[in-house]
Each structure stands twice: as C-alpha cells, then as structure tokens.
Amino acid sequence: MVVLDTRFNIRYFCRFCFFKNNFIKNKVRDSDPRTGSSVKVVLFCGGFGMRLREFSESVPKPLVQIGSRPILWHVMKYYAHFGHKEFILCLGWKGSEIKDYFLRYNECMSNDFVLRAGGAKIDLLSSDIHDWNITFVDTGPTASIGERLVAVQPHLAGEETFLANYTDGLSDLPLPDMVDLFRDTRSVASFVSVRPSHSFHSVTMNDQGHVEDLQSIGDSSVWINGGFFVLSREIFDYIKPGEDLVADPFQRLITERRLSTLRYEGFWSCMDTYKEMQNLEDIYARGNAPWKVWKHPSCRS
C-alpha cells in the first residue's frame, strides 16, 4: 500500500529527485535484459504527429488518450511489466505538456484507493509509477529519430544494451523473445516486424499495365517495422550527424549482418491516424485490450 499526503509540496519532491539523480547518474550498471536485469528504455516523444493533427492539435501525440491514460503511459506500463522501469523521454513538440502530465500525475485515476481524514490522506491499494525513474530530455521539435537518440547518449553511459520505442504503437509482443533473438544473432540492433494494419491493396501488374494480382496489404508478403527496438551501445558508431536511425545506419548494419528482426503475427496496432486511434479506443472500451500484458499472468516477464 502506498500512502500519499495531498499536502506534499511538489518543489521538495523535485529537489529530492535532483539530488538522487546526481548521486546515481555516473553509476555503471550491469544492464542486460537477457539475464533478467533491467535496462533503460528510450521513448521518442518529440514528433509533430501530422496525421493526427486534426485531433491532437492541442496535445502532443504521446498524450493522446486511450481509455483513461495516454498512449505514452500504456507503452511505459508495457515495459514496466517486463521489469524495465528506467525511461528516457526524448521530448520535442509540446514537450512541456508531457513534463506537466507527470508532474501532476494522479495515481488515483487508474488505481483503487481509500480516502481518509476528510481527503487529507489517500491510501492507494495499488500503484503505477512509484518505482519508475523518468528522465526528460528536450531533443528539439524537428530532430530526426537518429538525432534524438544521439542527443540522449550521455544518459545511456554505462549501458551495454537498451530498449527503444517510437511510442505510437501498442502490442502484446513477448519482449523476452526479441531480446533472445538480439542475443543469439549477436546483433547491434533488432526490431519487431509486423503485418501492416492499413486497409489499402497491393497491386501486381505487367509492362502493358494489365493487373496480374490485387490483394489486401495485410494478406501480402509485406512486413513493416513495428517500432520496438533492442539496441547495443555500438549503434552510436553507425549514426552519422543528421541521420535518421533506420535509413542509413540500419543499411550499414545489414551490410555487416548485424541487424535482426523478430517476425510477430500477434496483436500490434499503431496510432498514426484518427481512425487507428478510434480502433484502439474501441478495443480498450470492450475490456479486452491485448497490449495490457500486465493484466495477463501468462505473459512472461
């Protein structure tokens, strides 16, 4: 049980976190997800989310809500289930709103609690983020994913391996399986490959323009990058100034056979469009959200 005093001053909490972080920031940890120890998770939260702008003009995409919590929270909760509770948020557009969300975080919104002493005391019967460490880093509003990753490199000092995520998709991916693949293939980077969820069709044609085949993209042989990554610290040796993460660095890794991918046909859905956001909201409302692995005892942690 976690007890909160609603009169607690946020300024003293921030000062405590500052001194705590300065004490541990240079400590080198034996961070290896293969052995069950926790690793840091880099979450890219700085993009404009242009295809969702008709809905999220006033809020950054990571704060678009699915149920009672933003998609960013769902992604973090997924990693926390597997024991990875140290997060680095790469902020950009409207990053101050993401900071404000956590500074004002209310555990009571997603946990049962007991109210006592006329509201002066709250006894939480469970808790979400009391054991999470979250580092907020402004990486600029227009930076690429690769530039954002390089910007937080100092916060990954001493980390042999770390995780990363685009923070715009949800899945029930068995994370240990991807980590095992990363280890077994001796990769510098590994990512999950998924079937595209879009509703368009792929076309095969001949030189005369006659259509030879027409099929839903979901039924084709196409696989796409699902945005869940396992990375070695060596990845920084492959990223040149101004580059994105995937386009050029991954091509270099392919040449050296240091890039691997886990094909996953289970649940995965991104949130690039308003329609996709509505689909996730509908799944959540039905009470059977597959990505809530923390609710499923069968999910290996």
C-alpha positions in Angstrom: 0.0 0.0 0.0 1.3 3.4 -0.9 0.2 6.4 1.2 0.0 9.9 -0.3 -0.2 13.1 1.6 -2.1 15.5 -0.6 -0.4 18.4 1.2 3.0 17.3 -0.1 4.9 20.1 -1.8 6.0 19.3 -5.3 9.0 21.5 -5.0 10.5 19.4 -2.3 9.8 16.3 -4.4 11.6 17.8 -7.4 14.6 18.7 -5.2 14.8 15.2 -3.8 14.8 13.7 -7.4 17.5 16.1 -8.4 19.9 15.1 -5.7 19.0 11.4 -6.1 19.7 11.5 -9.8 23.0 13.3 -9.4 24.1 10.7 -6.9 23.5 7.7 -9.2 23.9 9.2 -12.7 27.6 8.0 -13.1 27.0 4.6 -11.7 27.7 1.8 -14.3 25.0 -0.9 -14.1 25.1 -4.5 -15.2 22.2 -3.9 -17.5 21.3 -6.9 -19.6 17.7 -7.8 -20.4 18.9 -11.3 -21.3 19.8 -12.1 -17.7 16.6 -10.6 -16.3 18.2 -7.3 -15.1 16.6 -4.1 -16.1 17.7 -1.8 -18.9 16.9 1.7 -19.8 14.1 2.4 -22.3 14.4 5.3 -24.7 11.0 6.6 -25.9 10.7 9.0 -28.8 8.1 11.6 -27.9 9.1 14.7 -30.0 7.4 14.4 -33.4 4.5 16.6 -34.6 2.1 13.7 -35.3 1.0 15.4 -38.5 -1.5 12.6 -39.5 -3.3 13.1 -36.1 -3.2 16.9 -36.1 -6.9 17.2 -36.8 -7.4 15.5 -33.4 -4.2 16.3 -31.4 -3.6 19.9 -32.5 -3.7 21.0 -28.8 -1.7 18.0 -27.3 1.4 16.1 -28.4 0.7 12.7 -29.9 2.1 10.7 -26.9 -0.5 12.3 -24.7 -3.5 11.2 -26.9 -5.6 9.2 -24.5 -6.6 5.5 -24.9 -9.1 5.0 -22.1 -8.1 7.0 -19.0 -4.4 7.2 -19.8 -2.3 8.5 -22.8 -0.7 6.1 -25.2 2.7 7.0 -23.7 1.6 5.6 -20.4 0.4 2.3 -22.0 3.8 1.9 -23.7 5.7 2.6 -20.4 3.4 0.2 -18.5 4.2 -2.5 -21.1 7.9 -2.2 -20.4 7.5 -1.9 -16.7 5.7 -5.3 -16.8 8.9 -6.8 -18.1 11.0 -5.1 -15.3 12.3 -2.2 -17.3 11.3 0.9 -15.3 14.0 3.5 -16.2 12.7 5.7 -19.0 14.3 8.4 -21.1 11.8 10.6 -22.9 13.1 12.3 -26.0 10.9 15.4 -26.0 10.2 17.9 -28.8 7.0 19.5 -29.9 4.9 20.4 -26.8 7.4 18.6 -24.6 6.4 20.8 -21.7 3.0 19.3 -21.7 4.5 15.8 -21.2 6.5 17.1 -18.3 3.5 18.7 -16.8 1.5 15.5 -17.2 3.9 13.6 -15.0 4.5 16.4 -12.5 0.7 16.5 -11.9 0.3 12.7 -12.2 -2.6 11.3 -10.3 -2.3 7.7 -9.3 -5.9 7.6 -8.3 -7.1 7.8 -11.9 -6.1 4.2 -12.6 -5.9 2.6 -9.2 -8.2 1.8 -6.3 -7.8 3.8 -3.2 -9.1 4.7 0.3 -9.8 8.3 1.1 -9.2 9.2 4.8 -9.1 12.2 7.1 -11.6 14.2 5.1 -9.4 14.0 2.0 -6.1 14.8 3.6 -4.8 11.3 3.3 -5.1 8.8 0.4 -4.2 5.2 0.7 -3.5 3.7 -2.7 -4.4 0.0 -2.9 -2.0 -0.3 -5.9 0.3 2.0 -7.8 1.5 2.6 -11.3 4.7 4.6 -11.3 6.0 4.8 -7.8 9.1 2.8 -8.8 9.6 4.3 -12.2 12.6 6.6 -13.0 11.8 9.0 -15.8 14.4 11.3 -17.4 13.0 14.2 -19.5 15.3 15.4 -22.3 14.5 18.2 -24.7 15.8 16.9 -28.1 14.2 19.6 -30.3 11.0 19.9 -32.2 12.4 19.0 -35.7 15.1 16.4 -34.9 15.0 13.0 -36.6 14.8 9.8 -34.6 18.6 9.3 -35.0 19.3 12.8 -33.8 17.1 12.3 -30.8 18.8 9.1 -29.9 22.3 10.7 -30.2 21.1 13.6 -28.0 20.3 11.2 -25.1 23.5 9.2 -25.5 25.0 10.8 -22.3 22.1 9.4 -20.3 22.9 5.9 -21.6 26.5 5.9 -20.2 27.5 2.5 -18.9 24.6 0.8 -20.7 25.7 -2.2 -22.8 22.1 -2.7 -24.1 19.0 -0.6 -24.1 15.5 -0.6 -25.5 13.7 2.0 -27.6 10.2 2.6 -29.0 8.5 5.0 -31.4 5.8 5.4 -28.7 3.0 5.4 -31.2 2.0 1.7 -31.3 0.8 -0.9 -28.9 1.4 -4.7 -28.9 1.4 -7.8 -26.8 4.8 -8.7 -28.2 6.7 -11.1 -25.9 9.6 -8.8 -25.2 12.0 -11.6 -23.9 11.7 -13.3 -27.3 13.0 -10.3 -29.1 15.8 -9.9 -26.6 16.7 -13.6 -27.1 16.9 -13.0 -30.9 19.1 -10.0 -30.3 21.5 -12.1 -28.2 21.5 -15.2 -30.4 22.3 -13.3 -33.6 24.9 -11.0 -31.9 23.1 -8.0 -33.4 23.8 -4.3 -32.9 20.1 -3.6 -33.4 17.0 -5.7 -33.5 13.4 -4.7 -34.2 10.0 -6.3 -34.4 8.5 -6.9 -37.9 4.7 -6.9 -38.1 1.9 -7.2 -40.7 0.7 -3.8 -41.8 -2.7 -2.9 -40.4 -3.7 -0.5 -43.2 -6.7 -1.2 -45.4 -5.1 -0.4 -48.8 -4.3 -3.0 -51.5 -1.1 -4.0 -53.2 -1.1 -4.3 -57.0 1.0 -6.5 -59.3 1.0 -5.6 -63.0 2.8 -6.3 -66.2 4.6 -3.9 -68.5 1.4 -3.4 -70.5 -0.5 -2.2 -67.5 -2.6 -5.3 -67.1 -3.3 -6.2 -63.4 -2.0 -9.6 -62.5 -2.8 -9.6 -58.8 -4.7 -7.5 -56.3 -4.7 -8.3 -52.6 -5.1 -6.6 -49.3 -1.7 -5.4 -48.0 -2.4 -7.4 -44.8 -2.6 -10.6 -46.8 0.6 -9.9 -48.8 4.2 -10.9 -48.0 4.9 -7.4 -46.8 6.3 -6.9 -43.3 6.9 -3.5 -41.7 9.0 -2.1 -38.8 6.8 -2.2 -35.7 8.8 0.4 -33.8 10.0 -1.8 -30.9 13.8 -2.0 -30.7 16.7 -3.6 -28.8 19.9 -1.7 -29.3 23.6 -2.2 -28.4 25.6 0.9 -27.4 27.5 0.2 -30.6 24.6 1.7 -32.5 26.1 5.1 -31.9 29.1 4.2 -34.0 26.8 3.7 -37.0 24.9 7.0 -36.8 26.4 10.0 -38.6 25.5 13.6 -37.9 22.0 14.5 -39.1 21.0 10.9 -39.9 17.8 9.1 -39.0 18.0 5.8 -37.1 16.7 3.4 -39.8 17.5 4.7 -43.3 21.3 4.8 -43.3 22.6 3.3 -40.0 20.5 0.2 -40.5 21.7 -0.2 -44.0 25.3 -0.3 -42.7 24.2 -3.0 -40.2 22.6 -5.0 -42.9 25.9 -5.0 -44.8 27.7 -6.4 -41.8 24.8 -8.8 -40.9 24.4 -7.1 -37.5 20.7 -6.2 -37.9 18.0 -8.7 -36.9 14.2 -8.7 -36.7 11.6 -10.8 -35.0 8.5 -11.6 -37.1 5.5 -11.2 -34.9 1.9 -12.1 -36.0 0.2 -11.3 -32.7 -1.5 -8.1 -31.8 0.1 -4.9 -33.0 -1.5 -1.6 -33.9 -0.1 1.9 -34.5 -1.8 5.2 -33.9 -0.9 7.3 -36.9 -4.4 8.3 -37.9 -7.6 9.3 -36.2 -9.2 6.0 -37.5 -6.4 4.0 -35.8 -6.9 5.9 -32.6 -10.6 5.2 -32.6 -9.8 1.5 -33.2 -7.6 1.3 -30.2 -10.2 3.2 -28.1 -12.8 0.7 -29.2 -10.7 -2.3 -28.2 -10.0 -0.7 -24.8 -13.7 0.0 -24.3 -14.5 -3.6 -24.9 -12.3 -4.6 -22.0 -10.0 -6.9 -23.8 -7.0 -4.8 -24.7 -4.3 -7.3 -25.7 -1.4 -4.9 -25.1 -2.2 -4.7 -21.3 0.2 -7.6 -20.7 0.4 -6.6 -17.0 -3.2 -7.9 -16.7 -2.3 -11.3 -18.3 -0.5 -13.7 -15.9 0.6 -15.8 -18.9 2.8 -13.0 -20.3 6.4 -13.9 -19.5 8.1 -11.1 -17.6 
